[in-house]
Amino acid sequence: MKRAGKECAPNYFFMCCSPAEEEFYLKGIEDVIGRVPMFGGSAADDTVEGKWHIICDDKVFTDGCAICFFYTDSYMKNLYDGAYTETKKAGVITKINGVRTLAEIDNVPAVEKYAEWTGKKIEDLMGNKLLTETIFNPLGVKDPIGSITAIRHPMFANEDLSMNIGANLSENTAVVLMEGTVESLIEANPKTIQKLNSLMEEEAQSYLLVHCGGRRLGIALKGEEDKIYPAVKAVMGNKEFLMVFTFGEYGSSDHSANTVGGLSLSYTGFGN
C-alpha cells in the first residue's frame, strides 16, 4: 500500500506463495486490507521436491509470499472453480492431524474409506501413488452456503492410512468424493473462460489463467496434454493470455470467501 501511495484497500490482489501455508498468508493479508477479492496460485516444481522459486522484485526465494495489489478503474473479474462433479459419497471428517493430514472419515482411516468409495485397492494408494490415483477422484469441501466446492487433493498416504492433503481441513465438516475424466478436465478450460466472459461487465481484453499442475499431470498421463492449448485458443481467439501451472489455486465465487484449494482453475479477465 505504501509503494502504491495508497491508504486504502486495493480492488483486487494477486498472491503467490510457497505451498503448505497458503491460508495463513491469506489471513495475514486480510487482517490488514479486509476481504478483497484475490486470485493466484502456489509456486510449484515438476517433482514435488521443493525446487520451486518465487520471484519478487530483486529477490528470489523458495519459502515466502509475493503479492501484487491492483488499484485500477479497469474492470477485473475472477472465476474460481474445481470443475469436478460431486458424487453421492460423502462423510464427516472425524479426525485430522495438524491442519492438512486427514486421518479419519466417519471414524474410519481415511485411505480405507477412500478405497471403499472408489473401489481401489489400498496397496495401490499407498505412499506417493496416492497423488496420481486421486486426480480424477479428489475430495471436496463445500462452503456454508454451497456457492463453491473447494477441491482437496490427497497427495501422500501414510502407513497409518491417513493421507496428506494439499490444503487445510477442519474436523466435524463434510468431505465429498468428486469425479472427473480427462475429457471433462480439458473441456473445463474453455467452459470456464466462457463462464468468466458472461460474468464480465465489459469484454475481457486479456487473461491470467491459473491451472493446477496436478490437474495438468493427470491430463498428461492420459496422453492428452497437447489438447489444453487448442481448447483455450478456440474460445479466446487472438486475445493475450498467460497460463501458469501451480500447486494450489486461489480465488472466490459470488458470495463466497477467498478460497484456497487444489486441482482447480482460477481464471481472471481484464477489461480495458
C-alpha positions in Angstrom: 0.0 0.0 0.0 2.9 2.4 0.8 4.5 1.6 -2.5 1.3 2.4 -4.3 0.9 5.6 -2.4 -2.4 4.4 -1.1 -4.0 4.3 2.3 -7.0 2.2 1.2 -7.5 -1.4 0.2 -6.9 -2.4 -3.5 -9.6 -3.5 -5.9 -8.0 -7.0 -6.2 -4.9 -8.7 -5.1 -2.7 -11.4 -6.6 -0.8 -13.8 -4.3 1.9 -16.4 -5.0 3.5 -18.3 -2.1 5.2 -21.5 -1.2 3.0 -24.5 -0.6 1.8 -25.6 2.8 1.0 -22.2 4.4 -1.3 -20.5 1.9 -4.3 -20.0 4.2 -2.0 -18.3 6.8 -0.6 -15.8 4.3 -4.2 -15.1 3.2 -5.3 -14.5 6.7 -2.4 -12.1 7.4 -3.2 -10.1 4.3 -6.9 -9.9 5.1 -6.1 -8.8 8.6 -4.8 -5.6 7.0 -6.9 -4.9 3.9 -10.1 -6.9 4.7 -11.9 -9.3 2.4 -10.7 -8.1 -1.0 -11.2 -10.4 -4.0 -8.0 -12.3 -4.8 -6.5 -14.7 -7.3 -3.3 -16.6 -7.8 -1.5 -19.9 -7.1 1.2 -21.6 -5.2 4.8 -22.0 -6.5 5.4 -25.4 -7.9 8.0 -27.7 -9.4 7.8 -30.8 -11.6 8.6 -33.4 -8.9 7.2 -32.1 -5.6 10.7 -31.8 -4.2 10.7 -28.2 -3.0 12.6 -26.9 -6.1 10.1 -24.1 -6.7 11.1 -20.4 -6.6 9.2 -17.2 -6.0 10.4 -14.0 -7.7 9.5 -10.7 -6.1 11.3 -7.5 -7.3 15.1 -8.3 -6.9 14.6 -11.3 -4.6 14.3 -15.0 -5.4 13.3 -17.4 -2.6 11.7 -20.8 -2.0 9.8 -20.1 1.2 7.6 -17.0 1.5 5.0 -14.9 -0.2 4.7 -12.4 -3.0 1.7 -10.2 -3.5 0.5 -7.6 -6.0 -2.2 -5.1 -5.4 -4.4 -3.8 -8.2 -5.6 -0.2 -7.9 -7.5 0.3 -11.1 -10.5 1.8 -12.8 -10.4 -1.1 -15.3 -12.8 -4.0 -14.8 -11.4 -7.2 -13.4 -13.2 -10.5 -12.6 -12.0 -13.8 -11.2 -13.7 -17.1 -11.5 -12.6 -19.9 -9.3 -13.8 -23.4 -9.9 -12.7 -27.0 -9.4 -14.9 -28.1 -12.4 -15.5 -31.5 -10.9 -18.8 -33.3 -10.3 -20.0 -34.2 -6.9 -20.8 -37.8 -6.2 -23.3 -39.0 -3.6 -20.4 -40.4 -1.5 -19.7 -38.1 1.5 -18.6 -38.4 5.1 -17.7 -36.4 8.1 -14.1 -35.6 8.9 -13.8 -37.1 12.3 -10.0 -36.7 12.8 -7.2 -34.6 11.4 -3.6 -34.4 12.4 -2.3 -30.8 12.3 -4.2 -28.9 9.6 -3.5 -30.9 6.5 -3.4 -34.6 7.4 -6.8 -36.3 7.0 -6.8 -39.2 9.5 -10.4 -40.4 9.6 -13.6 -40.1 7.7 -16.7 -41.3 9.7 -14.2 -42.7 12.2 -12.6 -44.9 9.5 -9.0 -44.4 8.4 -9.1 -42.0 5.5 -7.3 -44.2 2.9 -9.5 -47.1 3.8 -12.7 -45.0 3.4 -11.3 -43.6 0.1 -10.6 -47.2 -1.2 -14.2 -48.2 -0.2 -15.7 -45.2 -2.1 -13.6 -45.7 -5.3 -13.2 -49.5 -5.4 -9.4 -49.1 -5.5 -7.1 -51.4 -3.6 -5.4 -49.8 -0.5 -2.0 -51.0 -1.7 -2.4 -49.1 -4.9 -3.0 -45.9 -2.9 -0.1 -46.0 -0.5 2.8 -43.5 -0.4 3.1 -41.1 -3.3 1.0 -43.3 -5.5 -2.0 -41.5 -3.9 -1.2 -38.3 -5.7 -1.8 -39.6 -9.2 -4.5 -42.1 -8.2 -6.7 -39.3 -6.9 -6.5 -36.7 -9.7 -9.8 -37.8 -11.3 -11.5 -38.5 -7.9 -10.3 -35.9 -5.4 -12.2 -34.8 -2.3 -14.2 -31.6 -2.0 -15.4 -29.4 0.9 -18.3 -27.0 0.4 -18.6 -23.5 1.8 -21.5 -23.0 4.2 -23.9 -21.6 1.5 -22.8 -24.1 -1.2 -21.5 -21.5 -3.6 -18.2 -23.2 -4.1 -16.8 -26.6 -3.5 -13.1 -26.3 -2.8 -11.0 -29.3 -4.0 -8.8 -31.1 -1.6 -6.1 -33.2 -3.3 -4.9 -36.3 -1.4 -1.1 -36.3 -2.1 0.5 -39.0 0.1 -0.8 -42.0 2.0 0.9 -42.7 5.4 1.4 -46.1 7.0 -1.4 -45.4 9.5 -3.8 -44.9 6.5 -4.0 -41.2 7.0 -3.5 -39.0 3.9 -1.6 -35.7 3.5 -3.8 -33.2 1.8 -2.8 -30.1 -0.3 -5.0 -27.6 1.7 -6.3 -27.1 5.2 -9.1 -29.2 6.8 -11.4 -28.9 9.7 -12.9 -31.6 11.9 -16.6 -32.2 12.0 -17.1 -30.9 8.5 -18.2 -32.9 5.5 -15.9 -34.1 2.7 -17.3 -35.2 -0.7 -15.9 -37.6 -3.2 -15.6 -35.7 -6.5 -15.3 -37.1 -10.0 -14.0 -36.1 -13.4 -12.5 -37.5 -16.6 -9.6 -36.4 -18.8 -12.2 -35.1 -21.3 -14.1 -33.1 -18.6 -10.8 -31.6 -17.3 -9.8 -30.5 -20.8 -13.3 -29.2 -21.6 -13.4 -27.2 -18.3 -10.8 -24.8 -19.7 -13.0 -23.3 -22.5 -16.1 -23.6 -20.4 -14.6 -21.7 -17.5 -13.4 -18.9 -19.9 -16.9 -18.7 -21.4 -18.5 -18.5 -18.0 -16.0 -15.8 -16.9 -16.8 -13.8 -20.1 -20.5 -14.0 -19.2 -19.8 -12.6 -15.8 -17.7 -9.7 -17.1 -19.3 -6.3 -17.2 -17.2 -5.4 -20.2 -15.4 -7.5 -22.8 -12.2 -9.1 -21.5 -9.1 -7.9 -23.3 -6.6 -10.3 -21.7 -6.5 -13.1 -19.1 -4.4 -14.7 -16.4 -5.3 -18.4 -16.3 -4.1 -20.3 -13.2 -4.3 -24.0 -13.8 -3.4 -26.7 -11.3 -0.1 -28.5 -12.2 -1.6 -31.8 -10.7 -4.6 -31.4 -13.0 -2.2 -30.9 -15.9 -0.3 -34.1 -14.8 -3.5 -36.1 -14.9 -4.2 -34.9 -18.4 -0.6 -35.6 -19.5 -0.7 -39.2 -18.0 -3.6 -39.9 -20.3 -1.6 -38.5 -23.3 -3.9 -35.6 -23.8 -1.8 -32.6 -22.6 -1.5 -31.1 -26.1 -5.2 -30.5 -26.1 -5.2 -27.9 -23.4 -3.8 -25.0 -25.5 -6.1 -25.5 -28.5 -9.1 -25.7 -26.2 -8.2 -22.3 -24.7 -7.5 -20.7 -28.1 -10.8 -21.9 -29.5 -12.7 -19.6 -27.3 -10.2 -16.8 -26.8 -9.1 -16.1 -30.3 -6.2 -13.7 -30.6 -6.5 -12.2 -27.1 -3.4 -12.2 -25.0 -3.2 -14.6 -22.0 -0.8 -16.2 -19.6 -1.4 -19.7 -18.3 0.6 -20.9 -15.2 0.5 -24.3 -13.6 0.5 -24.2 -9.8 0.3 -26.5 -6.8 -2.5 -24.6 -5.1 -5.1 -22.2 -6.6 -6.8 -19.2 -5.0 -9.9 -17.3 -5.8 -13.5 -16.7 -4.9 -17.0 -17.1 -6.2 -20.0 -14.8 -5.8 -21.0 -14.7 -2.1 -18.0 -16.8 -1.0 -14.9 -16.0 0.9 -11.4 -16.1 -0.7 -10.6 -19.8 -1.0 -7.5 -22.0 -1.3 -7.7 -25.4 -3.0 -6.0 -27.8 -5.4 -6.7 -29.3 -8.8 -8.6 -26.2 -9.6 -8.8 -23.3 -12.1 -8.6 -19.6 -11.1 -9.2 -17.6 -14.3 -9.1 -13.8 -14.3 -10.2 -11.5 -17.0 -9.0 -7.9 -17.5 -11.1 -5.2 -19.3 -9.9 -2.0 -20.9 
